[in-house]
């Protein structure tokens, strides 16, 4: 039997060590080996870099995060600096961006303590400057939570409450995206999708008049007024053309906005929506308005949940349903009834051919409020529009099937190319 001169555990560890820390650093470390520390170099290469880093259970990027958080918590600053520098310089897909590094330090600040985070930020900034990474001056009081965005209200009336999430990657936003909510909801319904898109897009969410933190002037409202509200908001935020993503009432507003203010819409996603109701449905909307005006929104909250979510979802996700029910029931009755008038009176069917931007129409397979046939009619009328039906989804498809919904929106936006 021949003797194999290769120490395979050592070689595997050395390969991982080079991949994570870079050839230059590893060569410098190996060049410093002598008859006193060579055993230690062999030990850490075999056990740290093969036995641990060689395990396939976690991605290399996740292991980096663990190492950074642990070395920060234990004040192992030499090791911390080594891994920060290596993570920032790794362009293989296993590295960390500046923004991701910041999030590691923010997370560790809670569990490792503020003094450790203060040192960690100081060392990280030193390394960023060393690597010629721009660090622009900023005012701490102006910082906004990236998972919520900067909150504001319009200067013009009726006042609209909004949030703006700037692109987290630190560069110019790929697009500005507006997320427009359903009747009886508010901008919080979009938190998951907004945070996902804000990686490289500027994302605006807002409360329609009569909802959430926005004003609720006397109604009834029209869809034209809701679209003009949106145009007013975009004007105040100086956005330029946006990618509009609207669900239910938000999709109706998007259609009207693209028709009334075509220069403000670069692309359109209309989800679980319609361009017009038959007379029987319009009668239903009038009856709902009368009930809300007589008894308040609480009187129709359970029936709304029955339309928003199917039986299986309500059974499996009672806390989510309860959250949306609270939001519907606490909506201003005047604003809710006034928006019902706008929704019930929506009528863009005969004008949809005038929408001249890329359009994605999303339907829920089991949506009783706006059945797939309504979405199909929109897709057939808007030139070049594409229809996607989400299986096992009812009216709030973005909540029932978030992965599928978000994937459709993400892929649609990616196909638009870079904004100019």
N, C-alpha and C positions, 0 to 999 in steps of 0.2 A: 504494500500500500504506500503510495507516494505521500510525501509530507507537503502540505499546503502552507507556504510561508506567509500567506495573507491573513491578518487578523480581521476577520470580516466585521465583527462588532465595532472595532475601532474605525474601519474604513467607512462603514455606514454612518457612524457618528460624525466623522470628519466631513462627510458629504453634507449632512444636515447642518453642521456648524457653518460650513462655507455658504450654504444656501441662505441661512438666516442672518449671519453676521457679515458676510462678504469675504471674498478671497483676501483682500488687502489686510483686513484686521486679523484674520486667522493666520496669515503668513507672519505678521509681526509677532503674534503670540507664540507661534511655533519656533520662531527664530530666537526667542528669549529662553527656550528650554535648555536646561542643564541637568547635570547628574543629580541635582537636589530636587528639582521640581518636575522632572520628566514623568515620574510616576503619577503625579497629580494631573498633569496634562492628559495622560492616558486615561486616568479615571474619569475625568469630567467628559472627555470625548466619548467614551464608551457608555457611561451611565446617564449623564444628563442629555447628551445629544443623540444617542441611539436608543437607550432603554426608555426615555421619556419622549423626546422629540420625534423619535421614530415610530411611536404608536400611531396608528391610523384613525383613532377615534375622534380627533379634533383637527380642524383645519389649522394651518400654520398661523393665519391671522388671529384666530381665537387664542392660540397659545401665546402669541405676542401680547395680547391684551392681558392675559392672566399674569405673565411675567412682569409686565409694567406695573400692574396694580399691586402685586405681591412685593416687588422690590421697593415700591413707594411706601407701602404700609410698614415694611421692616426697615426703612431708611437705608437700604442697600444702594446708595447713590451711584457708586461706580458702575455697578451692574445696570442700574436704571438708565444712566447716560448711554451706556453701550447699546442697550436695546432700543432706546429712543432714536439714536442716530441710525442704527441699522434699519429700523422700521420706516423711517422717513426716506431713506435712500434706496429702499428695495422697490424696483419698478417691475417686478415679476408678477405682480398680482397678489402677493402675500404681504405686502407692506401696509402701512397705515398713512392716510392723508393727514394733513394738519388738523382738519376738523375732527377726524376720528380720534386723533391723539388727545385733543382737547376734551372730548367726551369721556375718554378713559380717565383723565385727571379729574374731571368733574364728578364722575361716579366714585372714584377713590377718595375724593375729598370728604364724602359722607361717611364712608366706612373706615378710612384710615386717619381721618382728622384733618382739620384745616392747616395746622403747621406743616404736615407732610405735603399737603397739596400746594402750599405756598412755595416750598422748596422745589417740588416737582415742576410747577409752572415756571419758576425762575430758571431751572436747568434746561427745560424744554425750549424756552425762548432763546436762551444762549445758543443752543444747538440750531434752532431755526435761523437765527441771524448768521451763524457760521455757514449755513447751507444757502445763504442768500435768499431766504424765503421772506417775502414782504410782510411786515407787521405794521399795519396802518394805525395811526392814533385813533382812539375811540373813547367815548364818554361812558363810564359805567352806568350812569343813570339812564342812558338811552338803550341799554342792552335789553333785548326781549327774549323770552323763553322760546327756543326754536320749535318746541312742540305745540305752541299756541300762536306765536307771532306777535307782532306789534298791534295792539288794540286801539281803535280810534272810532270816531263818529264823524259823519260828514258835517261840513259847515253849513250846507244848504238844507232846507226843510222839504219834506219831513226828514229828520235826522235818521241816518242808517248806521247801525253799529257794524264794524268790519274788523277783520284781522288781515295782516300782511305777513306772510312768511317769506323771508328772503332766501335765495338759493344758498344752501349750506356749503356747497363745494368751494365757495369763496371767489369764483369767477363770475363773469357776466351770465345772467339768467338765460337759459336756452329759450324759454317762452315765459310769458305771463299767463297763468291759468286762473280762471275764476270758477269757483264751485258754488252752485246755487241750490239751495235746499228745497225740500218738499213742504207742502202745506202742513202746518202744525208742528214743524220741526224748527231747528235753528242751525247756525253754522257749525255747531259742535258735531253734527252728524257726519261731517267730512273729516274729522281729525285724522283718521287712519290714512285715507287717500292723500290728504293735504301734506302730511309729514312725509309720505313716500315721494310725492312729486317734487317736494321742496328740496330734494337732493340737488337738482340742477335747474329748477324752475322757480320763478317768483309766483307764489300762490296767494290768491285773495279769496277770502270767504266773507260772507256778510249775511245779516239777518234782513229778510224782506220787511217792508213796512208792515206793521201789525204783528210782528213776531219778535221774540227774544228781547234784545236791548234796543231795538229800533222804535221809532215813534209809531203810534197807531191813530192816525187822524180819522175822523168820521168817514164812513164809506157810503155807498159801495165803491170798490176800486175796479179799475179796468186793467186788462193785460197791457194795454198801451202805457198806462201810468206806471206799472211795475217795470216795464222795459225802460221807460224814461228815468226811473229811479236808478236803474243799473247804469245807464249812460251817464247820469250825473255823478255817480260814485267813481266810475272809471275816469271821468274828466278831472275830478278832484285829485285822484291818485296819479294822473298823468301817465296812463299805462300804455297808450297806443293800442293796436289791435290785440285781442286776447284769444286764447283758447277757452271757449265757454263750455263748462260741463254742468248740466242741469238735470235734476231728477224730478219727475212729476211736475209740480208747479214751476220748479226751476228750469225744466226743459221747455215749458211753454213760454217762459220769459225769454229764454235763449232764442227761440224761433222768432218772437216778436222783435227782439233786439237786433237780430241779424237782418230783419226786413226794414225796420225803422232807422237803424243806425249801422248800416253795412260796413262803414269804415272802422267800427270798433270790434268787429268779430273776424278773426283770422281762420278759425276752425270751430266746429260745433259738435258737441256730444249731447244728444237728447235721449234721456233714459226714462223708461216707465212713464211715458207721457202721451199726449194726443194733440191733434191740431183742431179738434172740434168734437163735441158730443152730440149724439142724437137727442131728439126732443125728450124722450123718456128719462135720459140721464140728466138733462137740464132741469126737469121737474124735480128729480131727486136732490139736486143742488139747492133748489129753492126751498125744498122741505127742510134740508139741513140748516140753511140759514135761519129759517123761522124757528127751528128748535133751539139753536144756539142763542138767538135773540131772546127767546122766552125763558130758557132754563140754564143757559151757560154752557161752556165747552165741556164741562164734566159730564153732561148728559149724553154726549155722543162719543166719549173717549173709548169705551170698550168696543163699540162698533167700528171705530177707526182702527183699533189694534187688530180686529178681525180681518180688515182689508189689507193692512200693512204687512202682516206676517201670517204664514200658514200655521195650521194646527201643530205640526211637528216642531216648527221653530219655537212657537210659544211654549210648548211643553219642555223643550230642551234648554231654552234660554229665558227663564222667567225674569231674571234680573234686568236683562237688556230690554225686554218688553215693558217691564215696570218703569224703566228710565224714560222710554219714549212716551209711555202713557202720561207720566208726570209732566213731560214737556208739552204734550198736546193739551192736557187739562189745565195747565197754568198759562196757556196762551191767552192774551187779551181777547175777550169775547168780541169786542167791536172790530178789532183787527182781523180776527179769524173769520168772522162772518163776511167782512168786506172782501177778504181774499177769496172766500168761497164764491163770491159773485164774479170775481175776475176769472177764476178757474172754470166755473160753470159756463161762462160766456166766451171762453177762448174760441177763436175762429181764424185760423191761419191757413186752412186747407186750400183755399183757392189762390193763395199767394206763395206757396212753398217753392214753386219753380223759380222764384226770384232770389232764393238763397244760393249764392254762388261761391261757397267756401267748402272745403272738405268736411264731410258730415258723417258721423257714426251714430246710428240709432240702436239703442239697447232695449230689449224687452224682457220681461219676466215670464217664463213659461206658464205660470199659474196666476198671473196677475189678473184679478177680477175687476179692479178699478180702471185700469187702462190695458185691456187685453192685447195680446201680440198683434192682432189684426190692425189695431190703431197705429202701432209702431210700423208695421209693414206699409200702411198707407202713407206715412211720413216718408219712409225710405224710398218708396216708389215715386213720390212727388218731388223730392229734392234731387236735383241733377247730381248723379255720381255717388249718392249716399249709399252706405253699406249698413245692412241690418245684422245684428247679433242677438240671439235669443239665449238667455241664461236659464239652463234647466233647473228645476226644483226651486225656482225663485218666485216670490209673490211681488208685492208692489215696491217695498223698500229693498230692491235687489242688492243695492250697495251694502246693506247691513246684513241681509240673509246670506249672501254669497260674496263676501268682500274680496276673496282671492281672485275669483273669476271676474268680478266687476273691475277691480283695480288693474288686473292684467289687460283687460280690453282697453281701458283708458290709457294705460302706460304704452301699450303697443301702438295705439292710434297716434299718440303724441310723438312717439319715436319716429313714426313714418312721415311726420310732417317735415322733418329736417330741421336744421338750425334756423332760428329766427334771424331776421336782418335788422 
